[in-house]
């Protein structure tokens, strides 16, 4: 099914999402109640060049992998909807699992022409945030084991 077309120019925002293939699954499922994700792509590592006349830096040959910190509202799904959604409790179970669950994650835009990045990795650093007022939230870090691939939605 083709992605919905962009009908007006807009600032990127709510149409940027995160999807995960559950362990053993074959389809991507959107992480429900997502409130934020922070994508960091560090690029090439700095290599210091120390000469007698000066010290400088240049890009090294090694590039660090990206990181993705995800935040969302803790949503509890009914038994009949659990397979169609990814909950905070399920992500926390992946963090606690022995051996660590490796999942495939995809993130990016959701409209035609938007880029999506896909990589395999694991979740760590799960945090449960329970305010006195408002919704309970969580945050977790996705750690890739490989460089992502990029596709453009059509």
Steps between C-alpha positions, in 0.01 A plus 500: 500500500651838407580753771263796534610797290618823655229753414647813659846619595556451869761490771593140586337383819224258584536303177847376608448164667675184625406144403638169630485140378432292810746213557401227255255736327485589133318835497588839641271625778487867599602577857176634645471822701845617390569850634859558388808345348850643491715380211875558522736425213856569622670444163877455477712483812756777538860400455763723657803591291790617714786664312784703651354825364132441578236259618191451288210264452374323192218252442612148579415197291261362761141617526294444811152353466195716566299493823129545556338598829125436502237642735134413522190477714449169679197355324349170613337304216221245524587137432343513152703811407835400655626328182426812293681746730826541687466602863748640749471177698597297193803722433603467866474120470736513199748702710484240779510193273780242515639479240438857388232524231621634165227684311474685171407867541393755239463874560427809297221663308169345401408695185601448136851635439606465866810301594488200732803341665504130593750309717523205737595546864389478861332718760668609825474761776126464555364772731151506649375852582196531724398861563258604769283663233465406136590180320760242595776505238808300413826546313734246347812497280532305174855377434566394140728210412535618141485811285145583395363473150301792358188473287275772364126450526314502173 
